[in-house]
Amino acid sequence: MLFSSCGFTREMTPFDQPSKVKNLFICYLWPSRVLRLWTCRRPRTRRNLLVGAACVIYLGFLVSQVGHVLPQHKGGHQKINSRSLQDAAQTPFLGIPLDGTLSPPNFQEPQLGSNGTLLPPNVVYITLRSKRSKPANIRGTVKPKRRKKNATPLFYGQHFSKATFMGWEEAFAQQPGRATHAAGTMGAAIALEARKYQLDEHRHKGMAIKERGHQRPGRISGTVKAQLQPEESNIRIYSESSPSWMSKDDILSMRMLADSPIESIQEVPSHKAVLVVFARGPSTMGTACNQGRCGIVKRPLDMSEVFAFHLDRILGLNRSLPSVSRRSEFFQGGQACPVILWDSSLSPTDNSTHSSVRLTWGQYQQLLKKKCWQNGKVPKAEWGCTEIHHHEWSKMALFDFLLQIYNRLDRNCCGFKPLKEDSCMQQGLKLKCDDQDAVDLTHIVQRRHDQRHLAFIDNKGFFDRNEDNLDFKILQGIDEFPASAVSVLKSHRLREKLLQSLFLDKIYWESQGGRKGIEKLIDVIERRSKILLTYINAHGAKVLPMNE
């Protein structure tokens, strides 16, 4: 493009674009004599020298001007960037995804300003933090919020809620005329309201105790008084339904054992336990126990029976009796103790082996070889079979190995190195392992109406036994295992199910140290389950459905 200034015409260069004022200023710098020399006739060499000198002077001037302009642009970049960041900090980030990802930038042609300079890109890069990883919630373990209708604040002594105090403070603040004596009036009002609610609380408590005295005729044996039923059950079910492995009868029995008031207590020396009768109507003790209203309270050291009950249900065995943890001032000084349902349908046992059928270790191994009652076949009389189905021994062996329950199949502790605290060491039975075939099995119990199946009682497990000292004698002679239990062990969901199931029992969960303590127990069971699966594969044992 051509332009005319100072009386001459030439082509516009990129350096001429900053402003036309600069060209006028240049014209003033040219002396009039130089202009006259430009127009007059002179030799070619002299004219060339003049043109070259003028170009050099003009070029130097332009270079100096460009040197002044570039630092200004550099500063402009910094101002624009800082201003853009301030605007971005004040503007809500709408349209930015929350998953930590941003759409790719849009590359466009650089934009030129009015004076031909490059404008900085209006781009603000934001780094979003990734979402915080939360631990997986156990299904059915989140307690829902309960809406309280017409709730009024309760006052206990001199303790008040913050919301009530702030409400009174705002009420006095809205009345500036009473600001001088607001503090005194507020203190008097608080004391008056506290006294009022305290009297109401005592009145309601007295009426409630009086009503309970009229409703319950006081059938308490000895010094035992009926316990008041807790407002909230110790069996926590916050989801719409209980876990699938728990039946409706299991949940009802657990709630009865955990929450029902205690009517009477009777010691059971043979079981080193206490029989408790739970209050329900004017029925006698025998009738109450026949109706399933009795339970056996054991020592705190036997708390593993609660864990055994939940493991039995998860594995699909359904052979143990419902068990919960409970605290009461009537036994063990208020410590958490296991309470097992008293089942009146169990067959009577003798005092030596506590079994409904008497078997020695040698007889038991012969029964395993005969596979009595398997596939509906009636055993021969000379086989010496009992009424117990062959699959029951497989279920009991798997269950006892995971919990290392030795008192049924290895009473004398011949398959491992016992501790001094074990019953076999205290009774001196460890020394009687020479003739193992003559050792009696214990706690082999059936039901009166169902002689084919076993009932697992006295399921005290041991979690402190190392993997190199496990009792593999429990698995001796077993070449078939239940498919339902093995599938749970292989599914990698045993931990999840145990957490869901054990969370139901509030007292047991708290007595074991919460989730951290429960996780340690589950770690032991998981390691043993891996060892058991390895044993099944190494010995070529069959995995069969045993839901006959």
Secondary structure, DSSP 8 states (H G I E B T S, - for coil): -EEEETTEEEE--GGG-S-HHHHHHHHHHS-HHHHHHHHS---HHHHHHHHHHHHHHHHHHHHHHHHHHHHHHHHHHHHHHHHHHHHHHHS--TT--SSS-----------B-TTS-B--------------------TT-S------TT-----BTTB--HHHHHHHHHHHHT-GGGSTTHHHHHHHHHHHHHHHHHHHHHHHHHHHHHHHHHHS-----TT-------SS-SB---SSS--TTS-HHHHHHHHHHHHS-EEEEEEEGGGTEEEEEE--TT--HHHHHHTT-EEEE--GGGTHHHHHHHHHHHTT---B--EEEE--TTSGGG--EEEEE--TTB----TTT--SS--BHHHHHHHHHHTTTGGG----GGGT--SS-HHHHHHHHHHHHHHT--TTT-TT--SS---TTSHHHHTTGGG--SSGGG-B----EEBSS-TTSEEB------S---GGG--GGGGTT--EEEHHHHHHHHTT-HHHHHHHHHTTBHHHHHHTTHHHHHHHHHHHHHHHHHHHHHHHHHTT-EEE----
